[in-house]
Amino acid sequence: SRRRHTRSASVSWARRCVQETGTWDCKLFQGMKILVVYSHPNPLSFSHAILETLITKLKELKHEVIVRDLYALKFNPVLSASDFESFQKGIAPSDIAEEQKYIAWCDITVFICPVWWGGLPAIIKGYVDRVYSHGFAYTSTPTGIKGLLEGKRALIIQPQGDTKEAYEKTMWPAMNLTSDFIIFEFCAVKVLDCLLYTSDAADERSSVDLGGRRIIKKK
């Protein structure tokens, strides 16, 4: 069953994640421009604790950090007919152009969101649908699709509510395809890592203890 976490426990686990895990060392990227795209409706969630702790650590290391909290922004995730009409004219709607400005600005985009139904939450998927648009993130050429975001990097951080065994055989390979490859590598973005939190505490070799949860590096 899914566990309930107190605010203090969530913050403690998030702090240990950022400070102790060796899968992504913030110090390797000192002085960079980092965009954090965040999605969770609950400000007391473990996802939000990760967000707060990561921002603190990045600022300590003198990064420039911009956070786009999609729920707080009331971001519209619905790709509409009018969006397509604008794209065909070579014009991005104003809310999309605003987000594309931040992607163009940053060196690394960090996505923080839970795993819902084996994938990205709808608001994050809608963000990708609308913001990573044709003409901005990729284009068509005589030889096929060409990604336009070469040199950009992405880090994905996703808590999930089930055990490692429930995900590793089927969901993680599928998530690798749908998130890492089909979205980011399709646009020529290099995925630095994908960090998944499971409720399972069985695998000592590929995880770091986070007070009952474990961080698993998705293969």
KAZI-V832336 format. One record per residue. RES is the residue in three letters. D_FIRST is the distance of its C-alpha to the first C-alpha in Angstrom with 2 decimals. Layout:
BEGIN
res=[RES:RES]
d_first=[D_FIRST:D_FIRST]
END
This chain:
BEGIN
res=[SER:ARG:ARG:ARG:HIS:THR:ARG:SER:ALA:SER:VAL:SER:TRP:ALA:ARG:ARG:CYS:VAL:GLN:GLU:THR:GLY:THR:TRP:ASP:CYS:LYS:LEU:PHE:GLN:GLY:MET:LYS:ILE:LEU:VAL:VAL:TYR:SER:HIS:PRO:ASN:PRO:LEU:SER:PHE:SER:HIS:ALA:ILE:LEU:GLU:THR:LEU:ILE:THR:LYS:LEU:LYS:GLU:LEU:LYS:HIS:GLU:VAL:ILE:VAL:ARG:ASP:LEU:TYR:ALA:LEU:LYS:PHE:ASN:PRO:VAL:LEU:SER:ALA:SER:ASP:PHE:GLU:SER:PHE:GLN:LYS:GLY:ILE:ALA:PRO:SER:ASP:ILE:ALA:GLU:GLU:GLN:LYS:TYR:ILE:ALA:TRP:CYS:ASP:ILE:THR:VAL:PHE:ILE:CYS:PRO:VAL:TRP:TRP:GLY:GLY:LEU:PRO:ALA:ILE:ILE:LYS:GLY:TYR:VAL:ASP:ARG:VAL:TYR:SER:HIS:GLY:PHE:ALA:TYR:THR:SER:THR:PRO:THR:GLY:ILE:LYS:GLY:LEU:LEU:GLU:GLY:LYS:ARG:ALA:LEU:ILE:ILE:GLN:PRO:GLN:GLY:ASP:THR:LYS:GLU:ALA:TYR:GLU:LYS:THR:MET:TRP:PRO:ALA:MET:ASN:LEU:THR:SER:ASP:PHE:ILE:ILE:PHE:GLU:PHE:CYS:ALA:VAL:LYS:VAL:LEU:ASP:CYS:LEU:LEU:TYR:THR:SER:ASP:ALA:ALA:ASP:GLU:ARG:SER:SER:VAL:ASP:LEU:GLY:GLY:ARG:ARG:ILE:ILE:LYS:LYS:LYS]
d_first=[0.00:3.78:6.36:9.63:12.72:16.28:19.10:20.81:17.92:17.46:21.23:21.50:19.11:20.87:24.21:23.48:22.45:25.76:27.90:26.73:25.53:28.45:27.29:28.91:31.64:32.75:36.14:37.06:37.40:39.31:41.23:39.51:38.60:34.85:33.24:29.60:28.04:24.96:22.52:19.86:20.57:19.03:21.42:18.96:16.49:16.11:18.15:20.89:21.02:21.61:24.27:26.07:26.12:27.29:30.00:31.26:31.53:33.24:35.73:36.50:37.51:39.80:38.07:38.67:35.35:34.79:31.43:30.83:27.94:27.71:26.21:28.78:31.48:30.49:30.99:31.82:29.87:31.92:34.56:37.48:40.84:42.60:40.72:42.09:45.53:45.47:44.39:47.24:49.63:48.34:46.95:43.38:42.31:42.38:38.63:38.15:41.19:39.75:36.59:38.74:40.91:38.11:37.17:40.88:41.11:38.32:38.25:34.46:31.79:28.35:25.53:22.45:19.71:16.04:15.28:14.88:15.15:16.27:19.01:20.64:20.07:22.95:24.91:25.04:26.04:28.64:29.86:30.49:32.11:34.51:35.20:35.43:38.20:41.13:43.98:41.84:39.16:40.89:44.05:45.78:48.65:51.05:49.08:45.59:42.91:43.40:40.83:42.37:40.05:41.32:41.05:37.86:34.65:30.96:27.91:24.39:21.46:17.99:14.59:11.77:7.99:7.78:9.85:13.61:14.37:12.63:14.96:18.09:19.94:19.96:18.47:20.12:23.55:23.24:22.26:25.21:27.47:26.41:26.06:28.09:30.86:31.26:30.91:32.10:34.33:35.77:37.05:38.27:35.65:34.73:31.02:30.96:27.36:23.84:21.31:17.63:14.93:12.02:9.22:11.25:14.09:16.12:18.87:21.35:23.97:22.52:20.46:21.04:19.06:17.76:16.59:13.41:13.15:15.74:18.05:18.96:22.18:21.93:24.78]
END
